Amino acid sequence: MVLTLARVLRIPALVIVALVALFLVQDRVSAAAQTSTTSGDWASTGTWVSGTVPAAGDTVTIASGHTVTVSTTVSIEGVTVDGGGTLVVTGSLSVGASNLAVAGTVNNNGTLSVTGTLTGAGSLTQGTSATLNIGNALAPTITTLDATTNLPNTVNYNFAGDQAIKVNTYSNLTLSGSGTKTGTPTSVSGALTLAGTAAYDAPTGLSVGGALNLQGGALTIPNTITVTGNTTLSSGSLTITNIAGTKTFSGDITVNGGTWDNDDVVEPVAVSGNITFISGTFTSGTGLYTLNGASKTITGPIT
């Protein structure tokens, strides 16, 4: 093809090859470092020193004194928020492998997904109904991750592999993707959800203020757990592995496609709601199940 083009244009083949190589090199290095020049919307050319809106492969710096708002759907390689700078997400922002480094402030009122590390001495505050997806094996090291001021909101650890959880107070906490999730949340005031094939050994004294949802994966309970809301197993497994501590479920327990396993240690279980088995596996073991309150029911083929 190069020789044919050279004959048609009467240009030496080596020149054509050099031009093609130059084009490919320029294409590989086309990513730019963009810096804000004023406060404004991310999609506005006037927000950026270059006068152009950042492209997917670019890295971006929000300069001190500027507030930049992502109101649409944006994918970017990396973001740095300088001290005194503010990034506001009302749409959807995906940050790639070059990390989200925050010395200033991030207010997430939409969906923020971080593939690289989430670092910095600044703060990230979750808004009501906001979702933060953390797709890195390392736990976030950002100084302040505020997931409880504006309720409810969700932090989802969705790395495809072993992943560490930041010691933090959460509203809704989701563990998805795959691999083993490790770490102890200070508390979960809302729902705790397992999905995908994620495996999690619940820490001692785990307290879930809302629902416990198993949509996949494996939850192991070696010690005390308290669930205030309903517990629903639609996939995955919940296994009680130790007689230490107490297991208290204040809402209903429903198994509809998942696995409940209390056979190995026959641990006593306190339930303040109803127990319903629809499908899946319910291995109750021979431990004592105490149902507290009036008119409680056990439904389904449970031994």
NORURJO-V373023 format. One record per pair of residues at least 12 apart in sequence whose C-alpha atoms are under 8 Angstrom apart, sorted by sequence separation. I is the first residue (numbers start at 1). J is the second residue. D is the distance in Angstrom with one decimal. If there is no record, write none. Layout:
I,J,D
I,J,D
This chain:
36,48,4.4
37,49,5.0
35,48,5.8
36,49,5.8
2,16,6.6
34,48,6.8
35,49,5.9
100,114,6.9
2,17,7.1
34,49,7.1
35,50,7.8
99,114,7.1
155,170,7.4
170,185,7.2
173,188,6.7
212,227,6.8
34,50,7.0
60,76,7.9
79,95,6.9
99,115,7.0
100,116,6.8
101,117,7.8
102,118,7.7
108,124,7.2
154,170,7.8
155,171,7.8
158,174,8.0
161,177,7.1
162,178,7.1
163,179,7.1
165,181,6.9
167,183,6.6
168,184,7.9
169,185,6.1
170,186,7.7
172,188,6.5
192,208,6.6
211,227,6.9
59,76,6.7
62,79,7.7
64,81,7.9
70,87,7.8
76,93,7.8
78,95,5.5
89,106,7.8
95,112,7.9
97,114,8.0
99,116,4.2
100,117,6.3
101,118,6.1
102,119,6.1
103,120,5.2
104,121,7.6
105,122,5.8
106,123,6.2
107,124,5.9
108,125,6.1
109,126,6.4
110,127,7.6
154,171,6.3
155,172,6.4
156,173,6.1
157,174,6.2
158,175,6.2
159,176,7.3
160,177,4.8
161,178,5.1
162,179,4.3
163,180,6.3
164,181,5.8
165,182,5.9
166,183,6.7
167,184,5.6
168,185,5.2
169,186,5.0
170,187,6.2
171,188,5.6
172,189,6.9
173,190,7.5
174,191,8.0
175,192,8.0
181,198,6.8
191,208,6.6
202,219,6.9
208,225,7.9
210,227,6.9
211,228,6.8
212,229,7.0
221,238,7.4
274,291,7.6
56,74,7.7
58,76,6.0
59,77,5.4
60,78,6.2
61,79,5.8
62,80,6.2
63,81,6.7
64,82,5.5
66,84,7.5
67,85,6.1
68,86,6.4
69,87,6.0
70,88,6.2
71,89,6.5
72,90,7.5
73,91,5.8
74,92,6.2
75,93,5.9
76,94,6.3
77,95,5.6
78,96,5.7
85,103,7.9
86,104,6.0
87,105,6.3
88,106,5.9
89,107,6.3
90,108,6.7
91,109,7.6
92,110,5.9
93,111,6.4
94,112,6.0
95,113,6.1
96,114,6.3
97,115,5.5
98,116,5.8
99,117,4.9
100,118,5.0
101,119,4.9
102,120,4.6
103,121,5.1
104,122,4.8
105,123,5.1
106,124,4.6
107,125,5.0
108,126,5.1
109,127,4.6
114,132,7.9
124,142,7.8
153,171,5.8
154,172,4.6
155,173,5.2
156,174,4.5
157,175,5.1
158,176,4.6
159,177,5.3
160,178,4.7
161,179,4.1
162,180,4.6
163,181,4.9
164,182,4.9
165,183,4.8
166,184,7.5
167,185,4.9
168,186,5.2
169,187,5.0
170,188,4.9
171,189,5.0
172,190,4.7
173,191,6.3
174,192,5.9
175,193,6.2
176,194,5.8
177,195,7.0
178,196,6.2
179,197,6.9
180,198,5.9
181,199,6.1
182,200,6.7
184,202,7.9
189,207,8.0
190,208,6.6
191,209,6.8
192,210,7.4
198,216,7.4
199,217,5.4
200,218,6.3
201,219,6.0
202,220,6.0
203,221,7.8
204,222,7.4
205,223,6.9
206,224,6.6
207,225,5.9
208,226,6.1
209,227,6.3
210,228,5.6
211,229,4.2
212,230,6.3
213,231,6.0
214,232,6.2
215,233,6.5
216,234,7.5
217,235,7.5
218,236,5.5
219,237,6.1
220,238,5.9
221,239,6.1
222,240,6.1
231,249,7.5
253,271,8.0
266,284,7.8
267,285,7.9
269,287,7.4
271,289,7.1
273,291,6.9
284,302,7.5
56,75,5.2
57,76,5.8
58,77,5.5
59,78,4.6
60,79,4.8
61,80,4.7
62,81,4.8
63,82,5.4
64,83,5.7
65,84,5.3
66,85,5.1
67,86,4.6
68,87,5.2
69,88,4.6
70,89,4.8
71,90,5.0
72,91,4.7
73,92,4.6
74,93,4.9
75,94,4.7
76,95,5.2
77,96,4.3
78,97,6.7
79,98,7.5
81,100,7.9
83,102,7.7
84,103,7.7
85,104,5.1
86,105,4.7
87,106,4.7
88,107,4.8
89,108,4.8
90,109,4.9
91,110,5.1
92,111,4.7
93,112,5.0
94,113,4.6
95,114,4.9
96,115,5.0
97,116,4.1
98,117,7.8
99,118,6.2
100,119,6.4
101,120,5.2
102,121,6.5
103,122,4.2
104,123,6.6
105,124,6.0
106,125,6.3
107,126,6.3
108,127,5.7
109,128,6.7
110,129,7.5
111,130,5.9
112,131,6.3
113,132,5.9
114,133,6.2
115,134,6.5
116,135,7.1
117,136,6.1
123,142,6.7
125,144,7.9
126,145,7.9
152,171,6.0
153,172,5.9
154,173,5.8
155,174,6.2
156,175,5.9
157,176,6.1
158,177,4.5
159,178,6.7
160,179,6.5
161,180,6.9
162,181,5.8
163,182,6.4
164,183,5.8
165,184,7.0
166,185,7.0
167,186,6.0
168,187,7.3
169,188,6.3
170,189,6.3
171,190,4.8
172,191,4.7
173,192,5.0
174,193,4.6
175,194,4.9
176,195,4.6
177,196,5.1
178,197,4.7
179,198,5.2
180,199,4.7
181,200,5.3
182,201,7.4
184,203,6.0
187,206,7.2
188,207,6.5
189,208,6.0
190,209,5.1
191,210,4.5
192,211,6.4
193,212,6.0
194,213,6.4
195,214,6.5
196,215,7.3
197,216,5.8
198,217,4.5
199,218,4.6
200,219,5.1
201,220,4.7
202,221,5.3
203,222,7.6
204,223,5.3
205,224,4.8
206,225,4.9
207,226,4.8
208,227,4.8
209,228,5.1
210,229,4.5
211,230,4.9
212,231,4.6
213,232,5.1
214,233,4.8
215,234,5.3
216,235,4.7
217,236,4.7
218,237,4.8
219,238,4.9
220,239,4.9
221,240,4.8
222,241,5.0
223,242,6.1
230,249,7.6
252,271,7.4
266,285,5.1
267,286,8.0
268,287,4.8
269,288,6.3
270,289,5.9
271,290,5.9
272,291,5.5
273,292,7.2
283,302,7.9
284,303,7.0
34,54,6.5
55,75,7.8
56,76,4.4
57,77,5.1
58,78,7.0
59,79,5.8
60,80,6.2
61,81,5.8
62,82,6.0
63,83,7.7
64,84,4.4
65,85,5.2
66,86,6.2
67,87,5.8
68,88,6.2
69,89,5.8
70,90,5.9
71,91,4.4
72,92,6.1
73,93,6.0
74,94,6.3
75,95,6.2
76,96,6.1
77,97,6.2
78,98,4.4
79,99,6.5
80,100,5.9
81,101,6.3
82,102,6.6
83,103,4.6
84,104,5.1
85,105,6.3
86,106,5.7
87,107,6.3
88,108,6.0
89,109,5.5
90,110,4.5
91,111,6.4
92,112,5.9
93,113,6.2
94,114,6.0
95,115,6.1
96,116,5.7
97,117,7.6
99,119,7.7
102,122,5.1
103,123,7.5
105,125,8.0
107,127,7.0
109,129,7.3
110,130,4.8
111,131,4.8
112,132,4.9
113,133,4.5
114,134,5.3
115,135,4.6
116,136,5.8
122,142,6.5
123,143,6.3
124,144,6.2
125,145,6.1
126,146,6.1
127,147,7.9
151,171,6.7
152,172,6.9
154,174,7.2
156,176,7.0
157,177,7.6
158,178,7.4
162,182,7.8
165,185,7.4
169,189,7.9
170,190,7.5
171,191,7.2
172,192,6.0
173,193,6.4
174,194,5.9
175,195,6.3
176,196,5.1
177,197,6.2
178,198,4.3
179,199,6.2
180,200,6.0
181,201,7.9
183,203,7.8
187,207,6.2
188,208,5.1
189,209,4.3
190,210,4.2
191,211,4.5
192,212,5.0
193,213,4.6
194,214,5.0
195,215,4.8
196,216,5.0
197,217,4.0
198,218,6.4
199,219,6.0
200,220,6.2
201,221,6.2
202,222,6.8
203,223,7.3
204,224,5.7
205,225,5.6
206,226,6.5
207,227,6.2
208,228,6.2
209,229,6.6
210,230,7.4
211,231,5.8
212,232,6.4
213,233,6.2
214,234,6.1
215,235,4.7
216,236,3.9
217,237,6.6
218,238,6.1
219,239,6.4
220,240,6.0
221,241,6.0
222,242,4.7
223,243,7.0
224,244,6.9
225,245,7.9
229,249,7.6
230,250,7.3
231,251,6.8
249,269,7.7
250,270,7.8
251,271,7.0
252,272,7.2
253,273,7.1
261,281,7.9
263,283,6.0
265,285,7.8
266,286,5.3
267,287,5.0
268,288,4.6
269,289,4.8
270,290,4.8
271,291,4.8
272,292,4.6
273,293,7.7
282,302,6.7
283,303,7.9
47,68,7.7
55,76,6.7
56,77,6.2
59,80,8.0
61,82,7.0
63,84,7.5
64,85,4.2
65,86,7.7
67,88,7.2
69,90,7.2
70,91,5.8
71,92,7.3
75,96,7.6
77,98,5.6
78,99,5.1
79,100,4.9
80,101,4.7
81,102,4.8
82,103,5.1
83,104,4.0
84,105,7.4
86,107,7.6
88,109,7.3
89,110,5.6
90,111,7.5
92,113,8.0
94,115,7.7
95,116,7.2
102,123,6.9
109,130,5.0
110,131,6.4
111,132,6.0
112,133,6.2
113,134,6.1
114,135,5.8
115,136,5.5
117,138,6.9
118,139,8.0
119,140,6.1
120,141,6.7
121,142,5.8
122,143,5.9
123,144,4.5
124,145,5.1
125,146,4.6
126,147,5.2
134,155,7.5
148,169,6.9
172,193,7.9
174,195,7.5
176,197,6.8
177,198,5.8
178,199,7.3
187,208,7.1
188,209,6.1
189,210,6.3
190,211,6.8
191,212,5.8
192,213,6.2
193,214,5.8
194,215,5.8
195,216,4.2
196,217,5.6
197,218,7.1
199,220,7.9
201,222,7.3
202,223,7.7
204,225,7.3
205,226,7.6
208,229,7.7
211,232,7.9
213,234,7.8
214,235,6.0
215,236,6.2
216,237,7.2
218,239,7.8
220,241,6.8
221,242,7.3
222,243,7.4
223,244,5.1
224,245,4.3
225,246,6.5
226,247,6.3
227,248,6.3
228,249,6.3
229,250,6.3
230,251,4.3
231,252,6.1
232,253,6.0
233,254,6.2
234,255,6.4
235,256,7.5
236,257,8.0
237,258,5.7
238,259,6.2
239,260,6.3
240,261,6.4
241,262,7.5
247,268,7.2
248,269,6.2
249,270,6.1
250,271,5.6
251,272,5.7
252,273,4.2
253,274,6.2
254,275,6.0
255,276,6.3
256,277,6.4
257,278,7.5
258,279,7.4
259,280,5.8
260,281,6.2
261,282,6.5
262,283,6.0
263,284,6.2
264,285,7.3
266,287,4.2
267,288,7.2
268,289,5.8
269,290,6.3
270,291,6.2
271,292,6.2
272,293,6.3
276,297,7.9
32,54,7.9
54,76,7.6
63,85,5.4
64,86,7.9
70,92,7.1
77,99,7.6
78,100,5.9
79,101,6.3
80,102,5.9
81,103,5.7
82,104,5.3
83,105,7.7
89,111,7.2
102,124,8.0
108,130,6.3
109,131,7.9
111,133,7.7
113,135,7.4
114,136,7.5
117,139,7.9
118,140,4.9
119,141,4.8
120,142,4.7
121,143,4.9
122,144,6.5
123,145,6.0
124,146,6.2
125,147,6.3
126,148,7.6
127,149,7.9
128,150,4.9
129,151,7.0
130,152,7.9
131,153,6.1
132,154,6.3
133,155,6.1
134,156,6.1
135,157,6.3
136,158,7.9
137,159,6.2
147,169,6.7
148,170,6.1
176,198,5.4
188,210,7.9
191,213,7.3
193,215,7.1
194,216,5.9
195,217,5.5
214,236,6.0
222,244,7.1
223,245,5.0
224,246,4.6
225,247,5.1
226,248,4.8
227,249,4.9
228,250,4.9
229,251,4.9
230,252,4.8
231,253,4.8
232,254,4.8
233,255,4.8
234,256,4.9
235,257,5.2
236,258,5.1
237,259,4.5
238,260,5.1
239,261,4.7
240,262,5.3
243,265,6.3
246,268,7.6
247,269,5.2
248,270,4.8
249,271,4.8
250,272,4.5
251,273,4.6
252,274,4.7
253,275,4.8
254,276,4.7
255,277,4.9
256,278,4.9
257,279,4.9
258,280,5.0
259,281,4.6
260,282,4.8
261,283,4.8
262,284,5.2
263,285,4.0
265,287,8.0
266,288,7.8
268,290,7.7
270,292,7.5
274,296,5.3
275,297,6.4
276,298,5.9
277,299,6.0
278,300,6.1
62,85,5.8
70,93,7.0
80,103,7.8
81,104,5.5
89,112,7.2
108,131,7.8
117,140,6.4
118,141,6.3
119,142,4.3
120,143,6.4
121,144,7.6
123,146,7.5
126,149,7.7
127,150,5.2
128,151,5.1
129,152,5.5
130,153,5.0
131,154,4.8
132,155,4.8
133,156,4.7
134,157,4.9
135,158,5.2
136,159,5.5
145,168,7.4
146,169,7.8
147,170,5.3
148,171,5.6
175,198,6.4
194,217,6.0
202,225,7.9
214,237,7.1
223,246,6.8
224,247,5.6
225,248,6.2
226,249,6.0
227,250,6.0
228,251,6.1
229,252,7.5
230,253,6.1
231,254,6.2
232,255,6.0
233,256,5.9
234,257,4.6
235,258,3.9
236,259,6.3
237,260,6.0
238,261,6.2
239,262,6.2
241,264,6.7
242,265,6.1
243,266,7.8
246,269,7.3
247,270,6.3
248,271,6.2
249,272,6.4
250,273,6.2
251,274,7.4
252,275,6.0
253,276,6.2
254,277,5.9
255,278,6.0
256,279,4.6
257,280,4.0
258,281,6.4
259,282,5.9
260,283,5.8
261,284,6.3
262,285,5.1
263,286,7.1
273,296,6.4
274,297,5.1
275,298,4.8
276,299,4.7
277,300,4.8
31,55,7.5
34,58,6.9
36,60,7.9
62,86,7.0
81,105,7.0
108,132,7.8
118,142,6.0
119,143,7.7
125,149,8.0
126,150,6.6
127,151,7.3
128,152,5.4
129,153,4.5
130,154,6.3
131,155,5.8
132,156,6.0
133,157,6.0
134,158,6.0
135,159,4.3
137,161,7.0
139,163,7.2
147,171,5.9
194,218,7.5
214,238,7.8
223,247,7.7
224,248,8.0
226,250,7.7
227,251,7.4
230,254,7.9
232,256,7.5
233,257,6.5
234,258,4.8
235,259,7.2
237,261,7.5
240,264,7.7
241,265,6.1
243,267,5.4
249,273,7.7
252,276,7.8
254,278,7.6
255,279,6.4
256,280,5.9
257,281,7.3
259,283,7.7
260,284,7.2
261,285,7.5
274,298,6.1
275,299,6.3
276,300,6.1
277,301,6.9
32,57,7.4
33,58,5.8
34,59,6.1
35,60,5.7
36,61,6.5
62,87,7.1
81,106,7.9
128,153,5.5
129,154,7.1
131,156,7.3
133,158,6.6
134,159,6.9
135,160,7.6
137,162,6.2
138,163,6.2
139,164,4.8
140,165,7.6
141,166,7.6
194,219,7.6
233,258,4.8
240,265,7.2
242,267,7.3
255,280,6.7
262,287,7.8
277,302,7.0
31,57,5.1
32,58,4.8
33,59,4.9
34,60,4.7
35,61,4.7
36,62,5.4
37,63,7.5
39,65,7.8
40,66,7.9
42,68,5.9
127,153,6.7
137,163,4.3
138,164,5.5
139,165,5.1
140,166,5.9
233,259,6.9
255,281,7.5
31,58,4.8
32,59,6.5
33,60,5.9
34,61,6.2
35,62,6.1
36,63,5.8
39,66,4.6
40,67,6.5
41,68,5.6
42,69,5.6
43,70,7.4
126,153,6.6
136,163,7.0
137,164,6.1
138,165,7.8
139,166,5.0
233,260,7.8
240,267,7.3
255,282,7.2
31,59,7.7
33,61,7.8
35,63,6.7
38,66,5.6
39,67,4.7
40,68,5.1
41,69,4.8
42,70,5.3
37,66,7.7
38,67,7.7
39,68,5.4
40,69,6.4
41,70,6.3
42,71,7.5
43,72,7.9
36,66,7.3
41,71,7.2
36,68,7.9
152,190,7.3
59,98,7.6
83,122,7.4
178,217,7.9
197,236,7.8
64,104,7.9
102,142,7.1
176,217,7.7
195,236,7.9
216,258,7.9
215,258,7.9
214,258,7.5
